[in-house]
Every structure is written in C-alpha cells, then in structure tokens.
Amino acid sequence: MKLRNFKSPRIFLSLSAVAAVAGVLAMQRTGPAPNPEGVGVVFVYFPSLCAAPGDARDCRELPRPVRPAFDSMAACSAYADGELKREHNPRVMASCMKQREA
C-alpha cells in the first residue's frame, strides 16, 4: 500500500470515525458498578406469628434478644428459609428488611 492511499478523503474519514468511536467508548468506562444497597446497609431478619397461616394481615413480631443481620438479601432469605423449616408452624412468617447500620 502506498502512502498516498491514506491521504484519500474516504480512508481519512473512515479512520477518523473509528478513532472518534474508540474515544467515546474509552471515555465512558467507569469501572465496576457501585453497590446498589450502599455502604452501611444490612438486611435484618424478622419472624412473625400470624393469626391464620399464610395471611399477613394479622401478624405480630416474635420477640428475640438479637435480630440476625446479613450483608445481602440472598443471605437473609436463605437464613429465613432454614428458620421456617425448623419451626414447622404454618402461622410463622419471615421478613428480611433493609436497614442502615447504626
């Protein structure tokens, strides 16, 4: 290929377009996505005893000395599933609520 081929307007415009697209893509790289839950957010497990099985309209929280807290909703849900299996009571319901650490 000769040098004068790179001087043609078509080649020059094509290379300019490629450089512009590469520049825009390079400028939009921001790194990993931030944690949507934020810093200091935990998920707290709350068990409740309901008047009727599966009916969340009339429930009261079961008192516990310490409420278990987890870093993710998945971990809290897994813990809640295990607790509900151990209870063997269809009136017991579980909740995982997002809270800020104090």
C-alpha positions in Angstrom: 0.0 0.0 0.0 1.3 3.4 -0.8 1.2 6.4 1.4 -1.0 8.4 -0.9 -3.8 5.9 -0.4 -4.0 7.1 3.3 -4.4 10.6 2.0 -7.7 9.9 0.2 -10.7 11.5 1.8 -12.6 8.2 2.1 -9.8 6.5 4.1 -9.2 9.6 6.2 -12.9 9.9 7.1 -13.1 6.1 7.9 -10.1 6.3 10.2 -11.5 9.5 11.8 -14.8 7.8 12.5 -13.1 4.8 14.0 -11.0 7.0 16.2 -14.0 9.0 17.4 -16.0 5.9 18.3 -13.0 4.4 20.2 -12.5 7.7 22.0 -16.1 7.9 23.1 -16.1 4.3 24.3 -12.8 4.8 26.2 -14.2 7.9 28.0 -17.4 6.1 29.1 -15.5 3.4 31.0 -16.3 3.9 34.7 -15.2 0.7 36.4 -17.3 -1.6 38.4 -20.9 -0.7 39.2 -21.5 0.7 42.6 -23.2 -1.4 45.2 -27.0 -0.6 44.8 -27.5 -1.2 48.5 -24.9 1.3 49.5 -22.4 1.4 52.4 -23.8 0.6 55.8 -27.0 -1.2 54.6 -27.8 -4.6 56.1 -30.8 -7.0 55.8 -32.4 -7.8 59.2 -34.5 -11.0 59.7 -37.9 -10.5 61.4 -40.0 -13.6 62.3 -43.8 -13.0 62.8 -46.6 -15.1 64.2 -49.8 -14.7 62.2 -53.4 -15.4 63.2 -54.0 -17.5 60.1 -51.5 -19.5 58.0 -50.3 -17.5 55.0 -52.3 -14.4 56.0 -50.0 -11.4 56.7 -52.9 -9.1 57.7 -52.9 -10.0 61.4 -49.3 -10.7 62.5 -47.1 -9.8 65.4 -43.4 -9.9 65.6 -41.9 -12.7 67.6 -39.6 -11.1 70.2 -35.9 -12.1 70.0 -33.0 -10.8 72.1 -30.9 -10.3 68.9 -32.1 -9.9 65.3 -29.8 -11.6 62.8 -28.4 -9.2 60.2 -26.9 -10.1 56.8 -24.9 -8.3 54.0 -27.3 -9.4 51.2 -30.9 -10.1 50.7 -30.0 -13.6 49.4 -28.2 -14.5 52.6 -31.1 -13.2 54.7 -33.6 -15.2 52.6 -31.6 -18.4 52.9 -31.5 -17.9 56.7 -35.2 -17.3 56.8 -35.9 -20.4 54.7 -33.9 -22.5 57.2 -35.7 -21.0 60.2 -39.1 -21.6 58.7 -38.3 -25.2 58.0 -37.2 -25.7 61.6 -40.4 -24.0 63.0 -42.8 -26.4 61.3 -45.6 -23.9 62.0 -47.6 -22.5 59.1 -48.5 -19.4 61.1 -44.9 -18.3 61.3 -43.9 -15.9 58.5 -40.5 -14.3 57.9 -39.4 -10.9 56.6 -36.0 -9.6 55.6 -36.0 -5.8 55.8 -33.3 -3.4 54.5 -31.9 -1.1 57.3 -29.0 1.2 57.7 -26.4 0.2 60.3 -26.4 2.4 63.4 
